[in-house]
């Protein structure tokens, strides 16, 4: 399980949600082998002035919330893919993309009416 939250300026990114979502999802599918049909993305786009950072107006924060269990190498591979593939695709410099991976145990999640640790997943989390 992985959910993606994207924070950025609405004036810059508001019309590019699909492009951002596609680029992020491709990186997750390639590096973490997420199923193609498992896309959970939320856009938290802010009005000008509501995202204060010493970066350009194109500054984008990508937060990935997921089950624990992925290796250090898997997390590094995702981060590398986001900088190497996603950032250039979106026209972002490395200073304008911030990434954070937040992990929590499966039992902290409620999905489809049950605790996450009771789920039978069609994909591996321990890659």
C-alpha positions in Angstrom: 0.0 0.0 0.0 1.3 3.5 -0.9 -0.6 6.7 -0.9 0.9 9.8 -2.5 0.2 13.4 -1.4 1.4 16.2 -3.7 1.8 19.7 -2.4 2.5 22.7 -4.7 1.2 26.0 -5.9 -2.1 25.8 -7.7 -1.1 28.5 -10.1 1.8 26.4 -11.3 0.5 22.8 -11.0 -3.3 23.1 -11.1 -3.6 22.1 -14.8 -0.9 19.3 -14.6 -2.4 16.9 -12.1 -2.7 14.1 -14.6 0.8 14.5 -15.9 2.2 14.6 -12.3 0.1 11.6 -11.3 1.2 9.5 -14.3 4.9 10.3 -13.7 4.8 9.5 -10.0 2.8 6.3 -10.6 5.2 5.0 -13.3 8.1 5.5 -10.8 6.2 3.6 -8.1 5.3 0.8 -10.5 8.9 0.5 -11.8 10.7 0.7 -8.5 8.3 -0.8 -6.0 6.4 -3.1 -8.4 3.0 -1.6 -7.3 0.2 -2.9 -9.4 -0.8 -0.6 -12.2 -4.3 -0.3 -10.9 -3.2 0.7 -7.4 -3.1 4.5 -7.7 -3.9 6.6 -4.7 -2.9 10.2 -5.2 -4.1 13.3 -3.4 -3.3 16.8 -4.6 -3.1 19.5 -2.0 -2.6 22.5 -4.1 -2.2 25.8 -2.4 -3.0 29.4 -3.3 -0.1 31.7 -4.0 1.6 32.6 -0.7 0.3 29.5 1.2 3.4 27.5 0.4 6.3 29.3 2.0 9.7 27.9 1.0 13.0 29.4 -0.2 12.5 27.8 -3.7 10.9 28.7 -7.0 7.1 28.9 -7.5 7.3 25.4 -9.1 8.4 23.9 -5.8 6.7 20.5 -5.3 6.6 18.3 -2.2 5.8 14.6 -2.7 4.9 12.6 0.4 4.6 8.9 0.1 2.7 7.2 3.0 3.2 3.4 2.9 3.4 0.2 4.9 6.7 -0.6 6.5 8.7 -3.4 5.0 10.5 -2.0 2.0 14.3 -2.2 2.0 16.6 0.8 2.1 17.6 0.0 -1.5 13.9 0.1 -2.6 13.4 3.5 -1.0 16.6 4.8 -2.5 15.6 3.5 -5.9 12.3 5.3 -5.7 14.0 8.6 -4.6 16.5 8.2 -7.5 13.6 7.6 -10.0 11.8 10.6 -8.8 14.9 12.8 -9.3 16.2 11.1 -12.4 12.9 10.5 -14.3 10.0 12.4 -12.8 11.7 15.8 -12.1 13.0 16.3 -15.6 9.7 15.1 -17.1 7.9 17.8 -15.1 10.6 20.4 -15.9 11.8 20.5 -12.2 15.3 21.1 -11.0 16.4 19.0 -8.0 16.1 22.0 -5.7 12.4 22.3 -6.5 11.4 18.7 -5.6 11.2 17.5 -2.0 10.4 13.9 -1.2 9.5 12.2 2.0 8.6 8.6 2.6 6.5 8.0 5.7 6.1 4.4 6.8 3.8 2.8 9.3 3.0 -0.8 10.3 0.1 -2.5 8.4 -1.9 -2.8 11.6 -2.1 1.1 11.8 -4.1 1.1 8.6 -7.8 0.4 8.1 -8.6 -0.8 4.6 -11.7 -2.5 3.1 -13.3 -2.9 6.5 -10.3 -4.5 8.3 -7.0 -3.9 9.8 -4.2 -3.6 7.2 -2.3 -6.6 8.7 -5.3 -8.8 7.9 -5.3 -7.9 4.2 -4.2 -10.3 1.5 -2.3 -8.2 -1.0 -1.7 -9.1 -4.6 1.8 -7.6 -4.5 4.8 -7.6 -2.2 5.7 -4.9 0.2 9.1 -6.3 1.1 10.9 -5.4 -2.1 
